[in-house]
Amino acid sequence: MKTINIGLLGLGNIGTGSYKTLEMNRKVIEKNSGLDLQITRILERDVDRDRGIDVPMEKFTQNPDDIFKDPEISIVIELLGGIEPATSFMISAMENGKHVVTANKAAVAASFDKLMSTAEENGVQFKFEASVGGGIPILHPLTTVLRANDFSEIMGIVNGTTNYVLTQMTDHGFDYDSVLKTAQEKGFAEADPTADVEGIDVANKLSILMALSFDKYVPPTEIPTEGITKITPADIEAARVKGCKIKLVAYAKRDGDTIDYGVKPMELPLSHPLASVSDEFNAIFVVGNAVGELMFYGKGAGPLPTGSAVMGDVLEIAKSISK
Ligand code: HSE
């Protein structure tokens, strides 16, 4: 059986979820692909934390070049989060001939063109399915089996933390602070949840969705963005009286050469398909001129759903390079 060696940058929530996904499903992956995937080096300072996984000490390093310059490693998974040093590390990995997989929407959205061109110039693959919608396969379909469409609309709930908070406030009357704390404990939230609650994480994901479906890259800083921090129990109750739920929505609608886009809380009627998307679940509604309306639904946050998407990308690359 052919072995594919992998370097992992970051063993936080998502790194741990990705490691667990591989170990939990090792037999299935080996049976389906005929490949032995091995995470051989991990860039991580915190080597003592109990993560509920068994990681041999010799895998840890604090020197990224132990991964970038290792000729045995062909795929690098970047799960550090944040824009830097993650972006520079991904570029270095690609310049050293490594294929790169990431879940880092902030880094992908901030430097979309640079990361794509670096991959092309170095003849490596760059995949980021986990960066939008956690475990939901959305980017791969948009760029493969749906590519024959001209897309006119995207609308989605793409942040698990805020959807969890709004759902718990709406359905159970829980208060904002305690619900946000639970979302953090469940591993949904960013290290600094400001990006979640202010809508920045959603803007990052919308930037990526627009770049792939409309071939139009808009930096997330140029996307009109409003989060959920101003939503009060009174707003939720007022929406309920009107037969609506408040959801944090990302939208982009094309009309000719113009695209109207943004991120904001919206009152959605209970009959709207996105109104029934609860807790950490995400859903992305897409309209293509041939396929019509499509809806993608699943867990948009959390270590294992996101680990599923990360390892799916890794497996795709591993299969393609071992042919
Ligand atoms: N903090 C993000 C969320 C993680 O809550 O959706 C997944 O991108």
py3Dmol code that shows the C-alpha trace and the ligand (Angstrom):
import py3Dmol

protein = """\
ATOM      1  CA  MET A   1       0.000   0.000   0.000  1.00  0.00           C
ATOM      2  CA  LYS A   2       1.371   3.430  -0.939  1.00  0.00           C
ATOM      3  CA  THR A   3       1.987   5.845   1.960  1.00  0.00           C
ATOM      4  CA  ILE A   4       1.270   9.582   1.640  1.00  0.00           C
ATOM      5  CA  ASN A   5       2.969  11.685   4.306  1.00  0.00           C
ATOM      6  CA  ILE A   6       1.263  14.806   5.582  1.00  0.00           C
ATOM      7  CA  GLY A   7       2.430  17.785   7.639  1.00  0.00           C
ATOM      8  CA  LEU A   8      -0.093  19.493   9.898  1.00  0.00           C
ATOM      9  CA  LEU A   9       0.179  23.140  10.939  1.00  0.00           C
ATOM     10  CA  GLY A  10      -1.805  23.594  14.161  1.00  0.00           C
ATOM     11  CA  LEU A  11      -3.384  21.076  16.539  1.00  0.00           C
ATOM     12  CA  GLY A  12      -6.226  23.202  17.902  1.00  0.00           C
ATOM     13  CA  ASN A  13      -9.923  22.294  17.671  1.00  0.00           C
ATOM     14  CA  ILE A  14      -9.976  21.685  13.930  1.00  0.00           C
ATOM     15  CA  GLY A  15      -6.505  20.128  13.804  1.00  0.00           C
ATOM     16  CA  THR A  16      -7.598  17.692  16.491  1.00  0.00           C
ATOM     17  CA  GLY A  17     -10.880  16.993  14.646  1.00  0.00           C
ATOM     18  CA  SER A  18      -8.980  16.315  11.420  1.00  0.00           C
ATOM     19  CA  TYR A  19      -6.470  14.021  13.180  1.00  0.00           C
ATOM     20  CA  LYS A  20      -9.379  12.184  14.848  1.00  0.00           C
ATOM     21  CA  THR A  21     -11.276  11.836  11.561  1.00  0.00           C
ATOM     22  CA  LEU A  22      -8.249  10.162   9.980  1.00  0.00           C
ATOM     23  CA  GLU A  23      -7.615   7.800  12.901  1.00  0.00           C
ATOM     24  CA  MET A  24     -11.325   6.962  13.400  1.00  0.00           C
ATOM     25  CA  ASN A  25     -11.787   6.131   9.704  1.00  0.00           C
ATOM     26  CA  ARG A  26      -8.324   4.840   8.841  1.00  0.00           C
ATOM     27  CA  LYS A  27      -9.576   1.378   7.805  1.00  0.00           C
ATOM     28  CA  VAL A  28     -12.393   2.778   5.636  1.00  0.00           C
ATOM     29  CA  ILE A  29     -10.026   5.277   3.998  1.00  0.00           C
ATOM     30  CA  GLU A  30      -7.434   2.563   3.318  1.00  0.00           C
ATOM     31  CA  LYS A  31     -10.063   0.219   1.906  1.00  0.00           C
ATOM     32  CA  ASN A  32     -11.595   2.862  -0.373  1.00  0.00           C
ATOM     33  CA  SER A  33      -8.419   4.502  -1.591  1.00  0.00           C
ATOM     34  CA  GLY A  34      -5.750   1.836  -1.226  1.00  0.00           C
ATOM     35  CA  LEU A  35      -3.647   4.546   0.463  1.00  0.00           C
ATOM     36  CA  ASP A  36      -1.983   4.823   3.830  1.00  0.00           C
ATOM     37  CA  LEU A  37      -2.290   8.485   4.976  1.00  0.00           C
ATOM     38  CA  GLN A  38       0.134   9.443   7.718  1.00  0.00           C
ATOM     39  CA  ILE A  39       0.368  12.761   9.563  1.00  0.00           C
ATOM     40  CA  THR A  40       4.100  12.593  10.252  1.00  0.00           C
ATOM     41  CA  ARG A  41       4.901  16.102  11.560  1.00  0.00           C
ATOM     42  CA  ILE A  42       2.795  18.628  13.473  1.00  0.00           C
ATOM     43  CA  LEU A  43       3.685  22.277  13.996  1.00  0.00           C
ATOM     44  CA  GLU A  44       2.362  22.990  17.482  1.00  0.00           C
ATOM     45  CA  ARG A  45       3.720  24.616  20.630  1.00  0.00           C
ATOM     46  CA  ASP A  46       1.255  23.148  23.106  1.00  0.00           C
ATOM     47  CA  VAL A  47       2.413  19.538  23.267  1.00  0.00           C
ATOM     48  CA  ASP A  48       0.975  18.732  26.709  1.00  0.00           C
ATOM     49  CA  ARG A  49      -2.746  19.501  26.266  1.00  0.00           C
ATOM     50  CA  ASP A  50      -5.083  16.523  26.579  1.00  0.00           C
ATOM     51  CA  ARG A  51      -6.925  16.439  23.245  1.00  0.00           C
ATOM     52  CA  GLY A  52      -8.379  12.957  23.588  1.00  0.00           C
ATOM     53  CA  ILE A  53      -6.019  11.657  20.888  1.00  0.00           C
ATOM     54  CA  ASP A  54      -2.791   9.755  21.082  1.00  0.00           C
ATOM     55  CA  VAL A  55      -0.073  11.762  19.303  1.00  0.00           C
ATOM     56  CA  PRO A  56       3.521  10.464  19.521  1.00  0.00           C
ATOM     57  CA  MET A  57       5.782  13.234  20.904  1.00  0.00           C
ATOM     58  CA  GLU A  58       8.290  12.893  18.051  1.00  0.00           C
ATOM     59  CA  LYS A  59       5.671  14.190  15.599  1.00  0.00           C
ATOM     60  CA  PHE A  60       5.680  17.652  17.190  1.00  0.00           C
ATOM     61  CA  THR A  61       7.941  20.401  15.954  1.00  0.00           C
ATOM     62  CA  GLN A  62       8.152  24.153  16.428  1.00  0.00           C
ATOM     63  CA  ASN A  63      10.070  24.717  13.211  1.00  0.00           C
ATOM     64  CA  PRO A  64       7.864  25.010  10.086  1.00  0.00           C
ATOM     65  CA  ASP A  65      10.845  24.150   7.865  1.00  0.00           C
ATOM     66  CA  ASP A  66      10.819  20.639   9.385  1.00  0.00           C
ATOM     67  CA  ILE A  67       7.610  20.286   7.363  1.00  0.00           C
ATOM     68  CA  PHE A  68       8.260  22.510   4.313  1.00  0.00           C
ATOM     69  CA  LYS A  69      11.734  21.064   3.642  1.00  0.00           C
ATOM     70  CA  ASP A  70      10.849  17.440   4.380  1.00  0.00           C
ATOM     71  CA  PRO A  71      11.035  15.651   0.999  1.00  0.00           C
ATOM     72  CA  GLU A  72       8.864  12.822   2.358  1.00  0.00           C
ATOM     73  CA  ILE A  73       5.894  15.158   2.984  1.00  0.00           C
ATOM     74  CA  SER A  74       3.691  15.869  -0.027  1.00  0.00           C
ATOM     75  CA  ILE A  75       0.614  17.500   1.560  1.00  0.00           C
ATOM     76  CA  VAL A  76       0.478  20.290   4.147  1.00  0.00           C
ATOM     77  CA  ILE A  77      -2.709  20.947   6.125  1.00  0.00           C
ATOM     78  CA  GLU A  78      -2.880  24.496   7.484  1.00  0.00           C
ATOM     79  CA  LEU A  79      -5.175  24.821  10.514  1.00  0.00           C
ATOM     80  CA  LEU A  80      -3.550  27.642  12.449  1.00  0.00           C
ATOM     81  CA  GLY A  81      -6.392  30.076  11.818  1.00  0.00           C
ATOM     82  CA  GLY A  82      -5.909  33.827  11.394  1.00  0.00           C
ATOM     83  CA  ILE A  83      -4.326  35.556   8.416  1.00  0.00           C
ATOM     84  CA  GLU A  84      -0.684  35.498   9.490  1.00  0.00           C
ATOM     85  CA  PRO A  85       1.534  33.540   9.739  1.00  0.00           C
ATOM     86  CA  ALA A  86      -0.934  31.122   8.106  1.00  0.00           C
ATOM     87  CA  THR A  87      -0.835  32.794   4.673  1.00  0.00           C
ATOM     88  CA  SER A  88       2.986  33.012   4.548  1.00  0.00           C
ATOM     89  CA  PHE A  89       3.209  29.386   5.688  1.00  0.00           C
ATOM     90  CA  MET A  90       0.837  28.208   2.950  1.00  0.00           C
ATOM     91  CA  ILE A  91       2.835  30.135   0.344  1.00  0.00           C
ATOM     92  CA  SER A  92       6.129  28.664   1.636  1.00  0.00           C
ATOM     93  CA  ALA A  93       4.646  25.167   1.589  1.00  0.00           C
ATOM     94  CA  MET A  94       3.524  25.606  -2.032  1.00  0.00           C
ATOM     95  CA  GLU A  95       6.873  27.102  -3.056  1.00  0.00           C
ATOM     96  CA  ASN A  96       8.457  23.959  -1.628  1.00  0.00           C
ATOM     97  CA  GLY A  97       6.233  21.823  -3.865  1.00  0.00           C
ATOM     98  CA  LYS A  98       3.685  20.805  -1.226  1.00  0.00           C
ATOM     99  CA  HIS A  99      -0.027  20.563  -1.961  1.00  0.00           C
ATOM    100  CA  VAL A 100      -1.997  22.595   0.590  1.00  0.00           C
ATOM    101  CA  VAL A 101      -5.339  22.018   2.316  1.00  0.00           C
ATOM    102  CA  THR A 102      -6.832  24.582   4.678  1.00  0.00           C
ATOM    103  CA  ALA A 103     -10.003  25.405   6.601  1.00  0.00           C
ATOM    104  CA  ASN A 104      -8.812  28.987   7.091  1.00  0.00           C
ATOM    105  CA  LYS A 105     -11.483  31.238   5.547  1.00  0.00           C
ATOM    106  CA  ALA A 106      -9.893  34.437   6.876  1.00  0.00           C
ATOM    107  CA  ALA A 107      -6.617  33.682   5.106  1.00  0.00           C
ATOM    108  CA  VAL A 108      -8.214  32.388   1.877  1.00  0.00           C
ATOM    109  CA  ALA A 109     -10.609  35.345   1.632  1.00  0.00           C
ATOM    110  CA  ALA A 110      -7.897  37.929   2.392  1.00  0.00           C
ATOM    111  CA  SER A 111      -5.419  36.630  -0.212  1.00  0.00           C
ATOM    112  CA  PHE A 112      -7.552  34.620  -2.634  1.00  0.00           C
ATOM    113  CA  ASP A 113      -5.749  35.637  -5.844  1.00  0.00           C
ATOM    114  CA  LYS A 114      -2.251  35.320  -4.381  1.00  0.00           C
ATOM    115  CA  LEU A 115      -2.893  31.838  -2.954  1.00  0.00           C
ATOM    116  CA  MET A 116      -4.513  30.594  -6.178  1.00  0.00           C
ATOM    117  CA  SER A 117      -1.708  31.979  -8.356  1.00  0.00           C
ATOM    118  CA  THR A 118       1.008  30.587  -6.059  1.00  0.00           C
ATOM    119  CA  ALA A 119      -0.552  27.134  -6.354  1.00  0.00           C
ATOM    120  CA  GLU A 120      -0.685  27.430 -10.143  1.00  0.00           C
ATOM    121  CA  GLU A 121       2.864  28.739 -10.482  1.00  0.00           C
ATOM    122  CA  ASN A 122       4.206  25.888  -8.361  1.00  0.00           C
ATOM    123  CA  GLY A 123       2.112  23.168 -10.001  1.00  0.00           C
ATOM    124  CA  VAL A 124       0.461  22.134  -6.723  1.00  0.00           C
ATOM    125  CA  GLN A 125      -3.136  21.718  -5.615  1.00  0.00           C
ATOM    126  CA  PHE A 126      -4.740  24.126  -3.159  1.00  0.00           C
ATOM    127  CA  LYS A 127      -8.018  23.020  -1.566  1.00  0.00           C
ATOM    128  CA  PHE A 128     -10.195  24.741   1.024  1.00  0.00           C
ATOM    129  CA  GLU A 129     -13.552  22.938   1.143  1.00  0.00           C
ATOM    130  CA  ALA A 130     -13.657  23.202   4.959  1.00  0.00           C
ATOM    131  CA  SER A 131     -13.392  26.999   4.825  1.00  0.00           C
ATOM    132  CA  VAL A 132     -17.099  27.435   3.989  1.00  0.00           C
ATOM    133  CA  GLY A 133     -19.937  25.516   5.614  1.00  0.00           C
ATOM    134  CA  GLY A 134     -17.766  23.214   7.760  1.00  0.00           C
ATOM    135  CA  GLY A 135     -18.715  19.654   6.794  1.00  0.00           C
ATOM    136  CA  ILE A 136     -21.032  20.677   3.925  1.00  0.00           C
ATOM    137  CA  PRO A 137     -19.620  19.932   0.488  1.00  0.00           C
ATOM    138  CA  ILE A 138     -20.299  23.252  -1.268  1.00  0.00           C
ATOM    139  CA  LEU A 139     -17.097  24.518  -2.884  1.00  0.00           C
ATOM    140  CA  HIS A 140     -16.304  21.260  -4.683  1.00  0.00           C
ATOM    141  CA  PRO A 141     -19.768  21.045  -6.344  1.00  0.00           C
ATOM    142  CA  LEU A 142     -19.669  24.756  -7.302  1.00  0.00           C
ATOM    143  CA  THR A 143     -16.341  24.262  -9.071  1.00  0.00           C
ATOM    144  CA  THR A 144     -16.993  20.848 -10.648  1.00  0.00           C
ATOM    145  CA  VAL A 145     -20.417  19.321 -11.350  1.00  0.00           C
ATOM    146  CA  LEU A 146     -22.184  22.718 -11.300  1.00  0.00           C
ATOM    147  CA  ARG A 147     -19.569  24.593 -13.327  1.00  0.00           C
ATOM    148  CA  ALA A 148     -21.716  24.427 -16.469  1.00  0.00           C
ATOM    149  CA  ASN A 149     -24.139  26.901 -14.832  1.00  0.00           C
ATOM    150  CA  ASP A 150     -24.267  30.646 -14.831  1.00  0.00           C
ATOM    151  CA  PHE A 151     -25.034  31.434 -11.175  1.00  0.00           C
ATOM    152  CA  SER A 152     -27.409  34.256 -10.275  1.00  0.00           C
ATOM    153  CA  GLU A 153     -27.893  33.966  -6.530  1.00  0.00           C
ATOM    154  CA  ILE A 154     -26.340  32.674  -3.323  1.00  0.00           C
ATOM    155  CA  MET A 155     -27.993  32.997   0.050  1.00  0.00           C
ATOM    156  CA  GLY A 156     -26.860  31.214   3.153  1.00  0.00           C
ATOM    157  CA  ILE A 157     -26.469  30.726   6.852  1.00  0.00           C
ATOM    158  CA  VAL A 158     -22.742  30.069   7.043  1.00  0.00           C
ATOM    159  CA  ASN A 159     -21.776  30.656  10.654  1.00  0.00           C
ATOM    160  CA  GLY A 160     -22.484  27.920  13.188  1.00  0.00           C
ATOM    161  CA  THR A 161     -21.724  30.021  16.264  1.00  0.00           C
ATOM    162  CA  THR A 162     -24.187  32.815  15.517  1.00  0.00           C
ATOM    163  CA  ASN A 163     -26.833  30.405  14.275  1.00  0.00           C
ATOM    164  CA  TYR A 164     -26.443  28.429  17.513  1.00  0.00           C
ATOM    165  CA  VAL A 165     -26.733  31.630  19.572  1.00  0.00           C
ATOM    166  CA  LEU A 166     -29.790  32.928  17.673  1.00  0.00           C
ATOM    167  CA  THR A 167     -31.502  29.510  17.781  1.00  0.00           C
ATOM    168  CA  GLN A 168     -30.999  29.094  21.529  1.00  0.00           C
ATOM    169  CA  MET A 169     -32.164  32.662  22.197  1.00  0.00           C
ATOM    170  CA  THR A 170     -35.212  32.211  19.924  1.00  0.00           C
ATOM    171  CA  ASP A 171     -36.297  28.688  20.893  1.00  0.00           C
ATOM    172  CA  HIS A 172     -35.378  28.644  24.593  1.00  0.00           C
ATOM    173  CA  GLY A 173     -35.097  32.288  25.611  1.00  0.00           C
ATOM    174  CA  PHE A 174     -31.497  31.765  26.803  1.00  0.00           C
ATOM    175  CA  ASP A 175     -29.329  34.837  27.222  1.00  0.00           C
ATOM    176  CA  TYR A 176     -26.700  35.844  24.673  1.00  0.00           C
ATOM    177  CA  ASP A 177     -23.575  35.548  26.867  1.00  0.00           C
ATOM    178  CA  SER A 178     -24.235  32.057  28.259  1.00  0.00           C
ATOM    179  CA  VAL A 179     -25.191  30.692  24.841  1.00  0.00           C
ATOM    180  CA  LEU A 180     -22.070  32.148  23.224  1.00  0.00           C
ATOM    181  CA  LYS A 181     -19.989  30.496  25.954  1.00  0.00           C
ATOM    182  CA  THR A 182     -21.587  27.113  25.166  1.00  0.00           C
ATOM    183  CA  ALA A 183     -20.856  27.596  21.447  1.00  0.00           C
ATOM    184  CA  GLN A 184     -17.208  28.267  22.324  1.00  0.00           C
ATOM    185  CA  GLU A 185     -17.068  25.154  24.522  1.00  0.00           C
ATOM    186  CA  LYS A 186     -18.462  23.046  21.689  1.00  0.00           C
ATOM    187  CA  GLY A 187     -15.587  24.197  19.466  1.00  0.00           C
ATOM    188  CA  PHE A 188     -17.793  26.139  17.015  1.00  0.00           C
ATOM    189  CA  ALA A 189     -16.479  29.633  17.685  1.00  0.00           C
ATOM    190  CA  GLU A 190     -13.287  31.264  16.439  1.00  0.00           C
ATOM    191  CA  ALA A 191     -10.478  31.765  18.981  1.00  0.00           C
ATOM    192  CA  ASP A 192     -11.714  35.353  19.206  1.00  0.00           C
ATOM    193  CA  PRO A 193     -15.506  35.114  18.743  1.00  0.00           C
ATOM    194  CA  THR A 194     -15.648  38.765  17.601  1.00  0.00           C
ATOM    195  CA  ALA A 195     -15.211  37.483  14.039  1.00  0.00           C
ATOM    196  CA  ASP A 196     -18.309  35.318  14.487  1.00  0.00           C
ATOM    197  CA  VAL A 197     -20.658  37.730  16.218  1.00  0.00           C
ATOM    198  CA  GLU A 198     -19.681  40.768  14.125  1.00  0.00           C
ATOM    199  CA  GLY A 199     -20.323  38.877  10.871  1.00  0.00           C
ATOM    200  CA  ILE A 200     -16.664  39.006   9.738  1.00  0.00           C
ATOM    201  CA  ASP A 201     -16.437  35.205   9.484  1.00  0.00           C
ATOM    202  CA  VAL A 202     -19.563  35.219   7.293  1.00  0.00           C
ATOM    203  CA  ALA A 203     -18.093  37.968   5.081  1.00  0.00           C
ATOM    204  CA  ASN A 204     -14.945  35.830   4.628  1.00  0.00           C
ATOM    205  CA  LYS A 205     -17.071  32.889   3.524  1.00  0.00           C
ATOM    206  CA  LEU A 206     -19.221  35.020   1.209  1.00  0.00           C
ATOM    207  CA  SER A 207     -16.063  36.402  -0.403  1.00  0.00           C
ATOM    208  CA  ILE A 208     -14.934  32.828  -1.184  1.00  0.00           C
ATOM    209  CA  LEU A 209     -18.395  31.781  -2.426  1.00  0.00           C
ATOM    210  CA  MET A 210     -18.592  34.792  -4.771  1.00  0.00           C
ATOM    211  CA  ALA A 211     -15.061  34.254  -6.081  1.00  0.00           C
ATOM    212  CA  LEU A 212     -15.883  30.663  -7.010  1.00  0.00           C
ATOM    213  CA  SER A 213     -19.458  31.020  -8.271  1.00  0.00           C
ATOM    214  CA  PHE A 214     -19.447  34.509  -9.852  1.00  0.00           C
ATOM    215  CA  ASP A 215     -15.718  34.603 -10.728  1.00  0.00           C
ATOM    216  CA  LYS A 216     -15.694  37.902  -8.877  1.00  0.00           C
ATOM    217  CA  TYR A 217     -13.348  38.331  -5.947  1.00  0.00           C
ATOM    218  CA  VAL A 218     -14.502  40.934  -3.449  1.00  0.00           C
ATOM    219  CA  PRO A 219     -12.220  41.369  -0.414  1.00  0.00           C
ATOM    220  CA  PRO A 220     -14.222  40.681   2.759  1.00  0.00           C
ATOM    221  CA  THR A 221     -13.405  44.167   4.035  1.00  0.00           C
ATOM    222  CA  GLU A 222     -15.444  45.548   1.098  1.00  0.00           C
ATOM    223  CA  ILE A 223     -18.525  43.461   1.872  1.00  0.00           C
ATOM    224  CA  PRO A 224     -21.182  45.448   3.800  1.00  0.00           C
ATOM    225  CA  THR A 225     -21.320  43.504   7.074  1.00  0.00           C
ATOM    226  CA  GLU A 226     -23.492  43.612  10.156  1.00  0.00           C
ATOM    227  CA  GLY A 227     -23.353  40.978  12.911  1.00  0.00           C
ATOM    228  CA  ILE A 228     -25.704  39.902  15.676  1.00  0.00           C
ATOM    229  CA  THR A 229     -24.383  41.925  18.623  1.00  0.00           C
ATOM    230  CA  LYS A 230     -27.212  44.437  18.422  1.00  0.00           C
ATOM    231  CA  ILE A 231     -29.969  41.780  18.358  1.00  0.00           C
ATOM    232  CA  THR A 232     -32.008  41.904  21.567  1.00  0.00           C
ATOM    233  CA  PRO A 233     -34.622  39.517  22.997  1.00  0.00           C
ATOM    234  CA  ALA A 234     -37.151  42.244  22.067  1.00  0.00           C
ATOM    235  CA  ASP A 235     -36.086  42.023  18.374  1.00  0.00           C
ATOM    236  CA  ILE A 236     -36.481  38.246  18.489  1.00  0.00           C
ATOM    237  CA  GLU A 237     -39.934  38.572  20.030  1.00  0.00           C
ATOM    238  CA  ALA A 238     -40.992  41.235  17.496  1.00  0.00           C
ATOM    239  CA  ALA A 239     -39.939  38.885  14.675  1.00  0.00           C
ATOM    240  CA  ARG A 240     -41.822  35.993  16.297  1.00  0.00           C
ATOM    241  CA  VAL A 241     -45.041  38.041  16.451  1.00  0.00           C
ATOM    242  CA  LYS A 242     -44.699  38.615  12.678  1.00  0.00           C
ATOM    243  CA  GLY A 243     -44.244  34.846  12.102  1.00  0.00           C
ATOM    244  CA  CYS A 244     -40.499  35.252  11.464  1.00  0.00           C
ATOM    245  CA  LYS A 245     -37.110  34.159  12.843  1.00  0.00           C
ATOM    246  CA  ILE A 246     -33.986  36.299  12.857  1.00  0.00           C
ATOM    247  CA  LYS A 247     -31.070  34.681  11.008  1.00  0.00           C
ATOM    248  CA  LEU A 248     -27.631  36.007  10.111  1.00  0.00           C
ATOM    249  CA  VAL A 249     -27.638  35.772   6.323  1.00  0.00           C
ATOM    250  CA  ALA A 250     -24.979  36.095   3.623  1.00  0.00           C
ATOM    251  CA  TYR A 251     -26.425  37.041   0.246  1.00  0.00           C
ATOM    252  CA  ALA A 252     -25.223  37.805  -3.254  1.00  0.00           C
ATOM    253  CA  LYS A 253     -27.560  38.358  -6.165  1.00  0.00           C
ATOM    254  CA  ARG A 254     -26.483  39.121  -9.709  1.00  0.00           C
ATOM    255  CA  ASP A 255     -28.473  41.293 -12.063  1.00  0.00           C
ATOM    256  CA  GLY A 256     -26.603  41.671 -15.346  1.00  0.00           C
ATOM    257  CA  ASP A 257     -23.159  43.018 -14.499  1.00  0.00           C
ATOM    258  CA  THR A 258     -24.207  44.192 -11.044  1.00  0.00           C
ATOM    259  CA  ILE A 259     -23.990  42.072  -7.895  1.00  0.00           C
ATOM    260  CA  ASP A 260     -25.806  43.099  -4.738  1.00  0.00           C
ATOM    261  CA  TYR A 261     -24.137  41.475  -1.736  1.00  0.00           C
ATOM    262  CA  GLY A 262     -23.820  41.728   2.019  1.00  0.00           C
ATOM    263  CA  VAL A 263     -24.063  40.110   5.432  1.00  0.00           C
ATOM    264  CA  LYS A 264     -26.819  41.077   7.849  1.00  0.00           C
ATOM    265  CA  PRO A 265     -29.414  39.707  10.271  1.00  0.00           C
ATOM    266  CA  MET A 266     -32.725  39.201   8.458  1.00  0.00           C
ATOM    267  CA  GLU A 267     -36.251  38.398   9.587  1.00  0.00           C
ATOM    268  CA  LEU A 268     -37.152  35.249   7.645  1.00  0.00           C
ATOM    269  CA  PRO A 269     -40.749  33.974   7.509  1.00  0.00           C
ATOM    270  CA  LEU A 270     -41.093  30.516   9.101  1.00  0.00           C
ATOM    271  CA  SER A 271     -41.952  29.145   5.634  1.00  0.00           C
ATOM    272  CA  HIS A 272     -38.528  30.199   4.285  1.00  0.00           C
ATOM    273  CA  PRO A 273     -36.210  27.168   3.836  1.00  0.00           C
ATOM    274  CA  LEU A 274     -33.427  28.890   5.816  1.00  0.00           C
ATOM    275  CA  ALA A 275     -35.724  29.595   8.804  1.00  0.00           C
ATOM    276  CA  SER A 276     -35.647  25.941   9.875  1.00  0.00           C
ATOM    277  CA  VAL A 277     -31.832  25.727   9.905  1.00  0.00           C
ATOM    278  CA  SER A 278     -31.013  25.489  13.621  1.00  0.00           C
ATOM    279  CA  ASP A 279     -28.049  25.515  15.995  1.00  0.00           C
ATOM    280  CA  GLU A 280     -24.655  24.868  14.394  1.00  0.00           C
ATOM    281  CA  PHE A 281     -26.247  23.720  11.147  1.00  0.00           C
ATOM    282  CA  ASN A 282     -25.574  25.797   8.045  1.00  0.00           C
ATOM    283  CA  ALA A 283     -27.367  25.896   4.711  1.00  0.00           C
ATOM    284  CA  ILE A 284     -26.436  27.456   1.406  1.00  0.00           C
ATOM    285  CA  PHE A 285     -29.050  28.159  -1.247  1.00  0.00           C
ATOM    286  CA  VAL A 286     -27.716  28.551  -4.789  1.00  0.00           C
ATOM    287  CA  VAL A 287     -29.469  29.357  -8.078  1.00  0.00           C
ATOM    288  CA  GLY A 288     -27.908  28.288 -11.390  1.00  0.00           C
ATOM    289  CA  ASN A 289     -29.493  28.987 -14.777  1.00  0.00           C
ATOM    290  CA  ALA A 290     -29.477  25.324 -15.824  1.00  0.00           C
ATOM    291  CA  VAL A 291     -29.843  23.458 -12.544  1.00  0.00           C
ATOM    292  CA  GLY A 292     -32.323  25.878 -10.908  1.00  0.00           C
ATOM    293  CA  GLU A 293     -32.518  26.123  -7.122  1.00  0.00           C
ATOM    294  CA  LEU A 294     -30.267  24.007  -4.910  1.00  0.00           C
ATOM    295  CA  MET A 295     -29.851  23.842  -1.167  1.00  0.00           C
ATOM    296  CA  PHE A 296     -26.856  22.407   0.700  1.00  0.00           C
ATOM    297  CA  TYR A 297     -27.380  21.591   4.371  1.00  0.00           C
ATOM    298  CA  GLY A 298     -25.275  20.185   7.206  1.00  0.00           C
ATOM    299  CA  LYS A 299     -23.094  20.960  10.193  1.00  0.00           C
ATOM    300  CA  GLY A 300     -21.222  24.177   9.527  1.00  0.00           C
ATOM    301  CA  ALA A 301     -18.923  24.138  12.540  1.00  0.00           C
ATOM    302  CA  GLY A 302     -17.286  21.764  14.989  1.00  0.00           C
ATOM    303  CA  PRO A 303     -14.100  19.701  14.967  1.00  0.00           C
ATOM    304  CA  LEU A 304     -15.371  16.495  13.343  1.00  0.00           C
ATOM    305  CA  PRO A 305     -17.633  17.962  10.616  1.00  0.00           C
ATOM    306  CA  THR A 306     -14.828  20.350   9.661  1.00  0.00           C
ATOM    307  CA  GLY A 307     -12.283  17.519   9.982  1.00  0.00           C
ATOM    308  CA  SER A 308     -14.413  15.530   7.540  1.00  0.00           C
ATOM    309  CA  ALA A 309     -14.052  18.269   4.899  1.00  0.00           C
ATOM    310  CA  VAL A 310     -10.326  18.726   5.581  1.00  0.00           C
ATOM    311  CA  MET A 311      -9.562  15.019   5.263  1.00  0.00           C
ATOM    312  CA  GLY A 312     -11.821  14.773   2.189  1.00  0.00           C
ATOM    313  CA  ASP A 313      -9.633  17.349   0.434  1.00  0.00           C
ATOM    314  CA  VAL A 314      -6.485  15.541   1.605  1.00  0.00           C
ATOM    315  CA  LEU A 315      -7.791  12.256   0.256  1.00  0.00           C
ATOM    316  CA  GLU A 316      -8.665  13.818  -3.128  1.00  0.00           C
ATOM    317  CA  ILE A 317      -5.124  15.129  -3.462  1.00  0.00           C
ATOM    318  CA  ALA A 318      -3.571  11.891  -2.192  1.00  0.00           C
ATOM    319  CA  LYS A 319      -5.510   9.884  -4.779  1.00  0.00           C
ATOM    320  CA  SER A 320      -4.557  12.219  -7.619  1.00  0.00           C
ATOM    321  CA  ILE A 321      -0.830  12.206  -6.822  1.00  0.00           C
ATOM    322  CA  SER A 322      -0.608   8.467  -6.344  1.00  0.00           C
ATOM    323  CA  LYS A 323      -2.053   7.555  -9.774  1.00  0.00           C
TER     324      LYS A 323
END
"""
ligand_1 = """\
8
HSE
N -16.533 29.920 13.829
C -17.042 29.302 12.652
C -18.529 29.097 12.791
C -16.362 27.986 12.443
O -19.025 29.221 13.914
O -19.188 28.825 11.803
C -16.662 27.319 11.132
O -16.205 28.087 10.051
"""
view = py3Dmol.view(width=600, height=400)
view.addModel(protein, "pdb")
view.setStyle({"model": 0}, {"cartoon": {"style": "trace"}})
view.addModel(ligand_1, "xyz")
view.setStyle({"model": 1}, {"stick": {}})
view.zoomTo()
view.show()
